[in-house]
Amino acid sequence: MTTSSLATRSLAAVWHPCTPMKRHETEPLLAIAHARGPWLVDTEGRRYLDAISSWWVNLFGHGHPHIRAALVEQLQQLDHVMLAGCTHAPVVELSEKLAALTGLGHASYGSDGASATEMALKMSAHYWRNMGRPEKNGFVGLAGGYHGETVGALSVTDVPVFRNAYAPLLRISDTVPSPDARAAQPGETPADAARRAAAALEAWLARHHSRTAALIVEPLIQCAAGMVMYDPDYLRLARSLCDHYQVHLVVDEIATGFGRTGSLFAHQQAGIRPDFICLSKGLTGGTLPLSAVLTTDAIYQAFYGTDAARAFLHSHSYTGNPLACRAALATLELFEQLDTVQANQALAAQLTAAFAPLSAHPRVRHARHLGMVWAWDIATTLPDFAQRYHAAARARGLLLRPIGNTLYCMPPYVLTADDVRHLATGALAALDDCLHQEAEQAAQARQAPEGENP
């Protein structure tokens, strides 16, 4: 089947996510036939380096033999059983493993990141009700925060394009300033910007803590806001403030977890213990949908009893699916076998060196890097820079999708030296391709007769 025929059928039958569908009249869909390692291959045999890990989920490359073998073995034993009133080895073993890695336990499972956010918010508010404080049912998050697109998750998301479309349906939460390191004033450090944001959080909590159930944050990187990076001091201060004002701290590790920031979990770089951890994306290595929420023994005990109204009321038919849990276990086994967090330090150094010409480009602002995430803000007059760059990168064999004018890279952990060169040279060349288009547009505008729109 050719790329064009599959793309045409897809446009006739599939409603693609977060996409103005008319755009695909001029921007063809990328029809993928198969994938191996960090490479995607379309139906006509063209290869693309998956430099954003298929929306930040793929850790060890596509079709990894260890994960695939685990899934085949599990499929021969148990494909699915309801988790209400039943249990099975993969969900027990995964829950035990996550508890050992995080210090939090009693894992509750969902299907995706937004579901994890929903569960954590509901758990927090329900905890306070069980403790005789039902008025503590509000939430606060960071400016620019993103936590998913279901109604509850959108209520704590501060990305206008998502929130505004469904505002009438939402119980919109409050926001406090982001600790964005780019907000540091001349002579300040990123830690200074973090402490200033924490002071604003303290002022807000002093006024509103009595009605607030939880603060929710993406630790160290606010990904959908344009890869906003910040100093760990903010997390340390937020933990202390939440303790003082009796507000839960929810860390959304959906995108930042599993080695993305240079530690297994981002919040560990601050040396804190949150009240809730939300996990998804890399949890299964990018193979199957699964999310989890981990919490403290104290919060779990507040729900313990025989009264259904006191129990945590959240489920779906595939909760704790054995196949997904087995994929997650295989993924965690790879972290141990390959010493992935340590190995990524060497890979990150290679990528940073290869990206040096891009970081030094005269149109780049705020080049930044943390762990296995790189980002560059691009100074451009192109209103559709993200779409143009995506197309230019595809033409050079790369899958990259900027967020607004922010170009970023979040690749799988299995790149070879050749892959690194292909990624770095292609990313720079695609930027120059876009800037050439910008120059052509500017020249056409100068040549157009007055009042004529070129």
N, C-alpha and C positions, 0 to 999 in steps of 0.2 A: 504494500500500500504506500502510495507517495505521500509526502508531507502535505501537498496541497489538498488531496482528497480527504485525508484524515482531518485536516484543519477545517475544511468546508463542512464536513459532517459534524464536527464539534460545535461550530458556530450555529448550526441548525438545531442541535440537541442539548447543548451544555450551557448553563449559565455560569460563567467563570467568576471567581471571587474577586471582590474589590476592583472591578474593572468596568469602566464605561464601554459597553460592548460595541458601540459604533466605532470606537478607536480601531478595532480589528479589521475594519474595511481597508485601512492603510498600513496596519501593523500586523503582519501575519502571525498566527499562533505558531509556537515551536512544537512540532509533533515529535515526541520522543518515542523511539522504538525500544531501546534498551539502555542499560547503564552498567558501568563497572568502575570501581574505584572512584576517583573524583570526576570521571568523564561521563557525560550524557551523549547519546548518539541518536540522531533523528532518523526518520524513516527513509531518508535518502543517503544515509551513511556519513553525514557531517558530524564532527565531534565538537563538543562544547565543554570547557572546564567549568564545573559547577562551583563557582567561586563564592556563592552565598549559601551553600549547603542545602539547597532546595528549601528555602525559607527557614534556615538556621537549625535544621533538624539532623542532617546527616553528619556523623562524626568520623566514622572509619571507612568511608567510601561506600558506594552502592554495591550490593551483592556480596558483602563480606562473608567469606566462607564459614567463619565461626558462628556468626549470627544465623546464617542460612541453615547450617547443620542443626543448630539448636531448635529452630522452628520446625524442621522436618521431623526431628525426633519427637517434639511435643505434639505435633499433629497426629502422630501415630498412637499417642497415648490418650490425650484429652484435648478437644478443640475448644469446648466451652461448657460451663455450668454456671447457673445463677449463684451469686455470692451471698444472697439472703438465705441464711439457714444452711449453707454449704460452704466448703472451703476446699482448697487444693494446694499441692506442693508449690507451684510457681508463685502464687500470691503470698504464701507464708514466707517462703525463702526471700522474696524480693522485699517484703516489709521488714524482715529481720535485717537484711543487708542495708537498706536505707536508714534504718534506725541506728545501726552501728556507724554509718558514715556521717550522720548529721547530729546525733544526740537527741533527736526527736523521734517519736514512734507513733504507733496506732495509725498507720497509713490508711487514708481513705482515697478511693480511686475514681477517676473520671475518664473521659475520652480525649480531652484536649485542654489547652491552656486556659481558655475562657471558663471551662467547667471547673478547673482548679480554683480560679479566682472566685467563682460563685460559691464554691464549697467553703473556702476560707472565710469569706464575708459572712455567710450564713452561720458558720460555726462560731465566729466571734460574737455576733449579735445574740445568737441563741445562748451562748455561754453566759453573757451578762444577764439575760432574762432568767436563766436557771439560778443565777446567783442573787436574784431579787432586785436587779437593777435594769429593768426593761427600757428605761429612758436612754441607756447607752446603746444606741442603734445607728449612729451616724459614722461616717468614714471621712478620712482626709488622705489626700495623695499629693504627689509632686506635680508642679506645673509641667505640662508636656508628657505626663505619664501615660503609659499604655498597658492595659491589663486584659484585653480581649474585647469581643464584640457582641456577646450576649447582653441582655438588658442590665443585669447586675454588674457585669464587668465593665460595660460602657459607662455606668454611673460613676466609676472611679477612674475612668480614662479621660485624659485632657488633650485629645487630638481633635481639633474642631471638625474636620471632614467626617469623622465617625460620629462624634457626639451630637453635632448640630442636626444631622439628618433624622435622629430618633429622639431628640430632646423631649418631645411631649410624653414619651413613654418612660422617661428616666426619673429616678430620684437622685438628681445630680449632687455629687459630693463636693466638699470644699477642696481647694488646693492651696498649697504653700509654695514659696519659691523653690526652684530647683537649685541644687548645689553645683550646677554646671561649672566646670573648671574654666570655661571660656569667659565667665563673668568676673574673673579675677581682675582687679584694677591694677594699673601700673605699680610695680613694686610689691604686689601681692603674690602669694602662692596659691595653688589650687586648694590647699588646706584652709587658707584664709577665706576663700569663697565658700567653702563647705561650712566653716564656722559661722559665717554671716547668715547663710541659709538656715542653719540650726537655730540661730537666735530668733529668726522669724517663726520657725516652728514652735519654739518655746513660748513666744508671745501668743501664738494662736491657741496652743494647748491650755495656756493659763486661762483663757476666756471660755474655751469650748470643751474642755476635757470631760465635764460632767455628762455630756450627751454623746460622747465619741466612743465608739467601740474599738476602732483600730486605725492605725496609720499603715498604708500599704506603699511599698517602694520597690523599684527595680534596683537591686544593689549594684553600684559602681557604673553601670551603663544603662541609660534610658534609650533603648534601641530604636523604637519606632519614632522617637522625637528627633532622630537624626544622629544616632550614636553619641548622645550626650554622655560624657565621662566625668566622673567626679571622685574626690578624695575619700578614702575610707573613714576619715574623721567624722564625716556626716553620719555614718551608720553607728559609730560608737556613741556620738552625742544623742542621736535619735533613740537608741536603746535606753540610755540613761533617762531621757525625758519621758519616754513611754512608761518606764518603771515608776518614775516620780508621780506622774499624773494618772496612773492606772489605766493605761491604754495599751491594747495589744499592738505588737509590731509584726506585720505580715511582710515577708520578703518574697517577691515574685522572681524566682530563679528560673522561670520558664525558658527564657532565652539565654540568661547568663550562667546557668548551671552546666555541669559536666565539662569543666575545663576551659570554657570559653574565655574567661578573664584571667587565666594563669593559675588558678587554684581550682580544686574540684568544684567548690561552690563559692560564689563571689563574696558572700557575707563573711566567709572564713578569713578573708584578708583583714577584716576589722576586728576579729577575735570576739564576735558577739554570738549570742544564742537567741534567735528570734522565737516568737510564740507560734508562728506558722511559717512553713516553707511550701511554696507552690512549685511543682515540677511538671515538665512536659517536654516537648520538642526532642532534645537529644536523649531523653530517657530510654528510648528503644533503639537508639542509634539511627533513627530516621526510617524505620521499617514499618511500624504499626502505630496507630493512634493510641496513646495512653497518657494519663496525667495522674498526679498524686498530690495529696496534701498531708503533710506531717505536722504534728503538734505535740504539746507537752502532756505529761501525765496529769497535771493539775487540771488542764482543760478537758481532757478525756474523762476524768472522774466527775466533772460537773454534769455530765450527761448519763452517768452510770445509774441504772435502776431498771424498773419494770414498767414504768409509765411511758407509753408511746409518745406523749406530748413532750416529754423530757428528752427523748432520744434524738439523735441527729437524723433529720428527715431529708435525705438526698440519695437518689439512686438512679441508675439506668440499667437497661437489660444486659449490657456487656460489661458492667462493673467488674474490674479485676480479671479481665479475660485471660485465660491461661496462656494463649499464644503470645499476647502482648507482654505479659509478665515474664515469660521465658525469654523473649527478645531483650527485655530490659536486663535480665540477669546475665545474658551473654554479653551485652554491652559493658556491664560493670566488670565482667571477667576480663574483657580486653583491656580495660584501664589498668588492671593489676598485671596482666601478662606482659603488656607493652610498656609499663611505667609511663603512661601517656602524659601525665601532667609534667613530668620531668623532660620527656622527649620533646614535648611541644616547645620548650624553651629554646632548643636548638633550631627547630623549624621556624619559630617566630623570628629568631635572629637572622636567618637566611632571608625570610620574606621582608623584614624591615630594611635590610641592606639592598635587596632587589628593588624595593619601592622608593629608594632614596631619590632618584630622578623625578618621580611623581610628586613626592613630598616637597621637593625644591622648585616645582613648577611655579612660574610667576602668577598663575591664576589660582593657586591653592592657598587657602586660609585655614589656619588651625589644624594642621596635620597632627593626628593623634593615634595612639596605639595602646592597647591593653590586652595582654594575653594573646589570643588568636583573633583579635578584632582590630581592623585598621579603618580610619575614616579621614576624609578630606572634604572641607567645604570649598566649593568651586565658585569663584567670582565670574558670573556670566550674565548676559542680558537675555539669554534664551529663556522664554517663559515655559518651554517644554523640554528643558534640559534633560530631565530624567528619562523621558521617552526617547529622545535623540541618542542619549548615551547608551541606553539599553540596546538600541538597534545597532549602533556603531560597535559595541562590544560583541554582539552576536555575530556580526560580520567578521570579527577577528577571532571567533571560536571561544568566546567567553560568555557565561551567564552572570551578568551583573545588573542590578536594578537599584539605581540611586534612590534615596528618599529626598524628594525635593532637589535642592542643589547640593546635597551631601552624597558624595560617592563613598561607598564603603565596601569592605571585603571581609567575609567571614567564612573561610574555606574549610573543607574537611581536613582532618589531621594526618592525611596520608599522601601529601604531595611529594613528588620526587624533585630533584634539582631541575630537571627539564620542565616539570609542571610549574615550578616557581618562576623560571625565566619566561615561560609562555604567559603566565598570569601578569607579571610585572610589566613586560614589554607591551602586551596587548592592552592593558588598562591605560597606560600612558598614551599609546597610539590612538585609542578610542577617544580620549579627552581631546587630543589635537584634532581629530576628525570633527568633533563637535564645535570646537573653536574656529575651525575653518568654515563651517556652516554659518556660525555667528558672524564672521567677517564678511561672508558673501551677502548675508541679509543686510548688514549695515551698508555695504556698498550699493546694494539695490535701493535701499531707502534714500541714500544720498542722490542717486540718479533719477529717482521718480519725480515726475512733475509735481509741483506744489498742490496739495489737496488730494493727490492720488495715493491710494493705499497699495503698496507693492505686494 
